[in-house]
Amino acid sequence: MASIPSTASRAAYLYPVLEESYATQIARVCNTRDGGIGYVLRFEVETDYVSKFPVQIAGSRVHREYWVPAEELGIFNQHIVGTIEVIGRIPRQQRLAAAPG
């Protein structure tokens, strides 16, 4: 069964987003900021289950996401349909060395 690992969300919520461009933005801006690698994932969740979470707008109209409480992660995983695909990988940000001076 496909599942999101519990270590994926150290926050109070898991934030599945509805737009690939928004997921890519998060992976690029947030996940690589401290030297990490950002991944963009695609997966489906059963409509009957996910519809209990209202769609939240976190900025512009492309910033649509669900707020799933972290304690629901196990139940959320039971409602993932099929596989979880990695559709994008954002490499670590390279830090520029200071110019000799």
N, C-alpha and C positions, 0 to 999 in steps of 0.2 A: 504494500500500500504506500502511495506517495504521501509524504508528510513534511511539514515545516518543523525543523528541529527546535526544541525548547530554548536552545542557546541563541536562536535567531532574534529573539525579542527579549532584551534585558529591560525593556521599558514596561510600563503598566499595560500597554496596548500593542497589538499587532496591527499594522496599517496596510492592508492590501489595497493597492491603488487600481483605478479603472482605466488608466491611459498609459500606453507604453512610453510616450514621451515624458510623462511625469515620473514613471519608474526610472527611466534613464537619467533624468535630472537628479533624482535622489541618489542614485548610484554614483553619479559623477561628483556631486557637490558634497554630499554627507558621508558616504561610505569610504571615499578615498582621502578625505581630509587629513586623517591621522596616519596615512601610510597604508591603509587597507585597500583591498580590491573590491570594487562594486560589481554586483551581479544583477542582471535584470531577468526575472523569472516570469514564466507564463504558466498559469494553471486555471482550472475551472473549479467552481464550488457549486454544489447543488443550490438552485435558486430558492427552493422552499426554506432552506436553512439560512442562507446569507441575507434573505429579504428581511429578517428580523433586526438587522442592523441598518439604521438609516444611512444613506449616502451623505457624507460630510464634504463640504467644500473648504479646502485649506488654502485659499488664495484665489486664483482665477478659475474659470470654468473647466479647465483641463486638470485642475488639482482636486479630482474627486477620489475619495477613499472611504473605506469602511474602518470603523474603530472597533476592533475585536478585543475584549479584555484578555489579558495574558492568561488568566486562569481558564479561559475557554479554548486554549490552543489545542488540547487533545480532542475536544469535540469538533472543533473546526477541521482538524486533520481528517476525521472520520467522514467528512462531507466533501473532501476533495475528490473530483471525478478524473480518472485517468492519471496521467503523469504530470510531473513538474518539469518544464523545459527551461533550460538556460538559453535565453535568446540574446543576451548581451553580456559583455564582460568589459569593465572599465579598469584599466591597469592603475597601479599605485601612481600617485602624483610624484613626479620627480622634483626634488628640491634643488634649486640652483645654488651652487657653491658661491660663496662670497668672493669677489674679485680680490686678488692679492693687492695689498696696498701698503 
